[in-house]
Structures are given as structure tokens and as C-alpha cells.
Amino acid sequence: MCTTSLLLTLSLAGAGCASNSTLREPVTRNIPGPPTYLQPAAVPPAREGTSPYVVAEQRKQVIVRQNSIIVGAKNAWTKMKTTYSKSFLGR
């Protein structure tokens, strides 16, 4: 009777140790490229009957604003990716 309880206790203790010793997934240092939505904006369409000068100014404002945001985000993403990939090498 004592042997049975001893075996049961040892098997439960061994099962507890096995569940705590699971291996973690290794940390990756490869960050993917920027998201696909970070692309320069397409030219907005013009409405019929609108002055070409007004259309040109509207397109210019939209494109300049969108492209400055996109270029800034892309540069920040690339800088972060480069810095992160180099900062942990050899550790």
C-alpha cells in the first residue's frame, strides 16, 4: 500500500515538472517590410464640369499630404527594422 502511494506521488510530481519545462518559441529578429497600405496615393478622379485648375489644386493637396505621411511612415519603419535587426545580433 505504501509503495502504491509512493509511486502515485512520484508520477504526479514528475508530471508537474514536465508541464513547467515547456520550451519557449525562439525570439525572431526579422521584422517584415512595411505594410502594403503604405503606398503613394493614386490620382483622385476629376468630376465633369469642374475647372481644371480646381481639380489640379485638389489633387495636389491630397497627393502631397498622403505622400508625406506615407514616406515618413515608410522611413520610420525601415529605420526601426534596421536598428532592431542589428541591435540584438550576437546575443
HELIX and SHEET records of a PDB file:
HELIX    1   1 CYS A    2  ASN A   20  1                                  19    
HELIX    2   2 PRO A   52  SER A   87  1                                  36    
END                                                                             
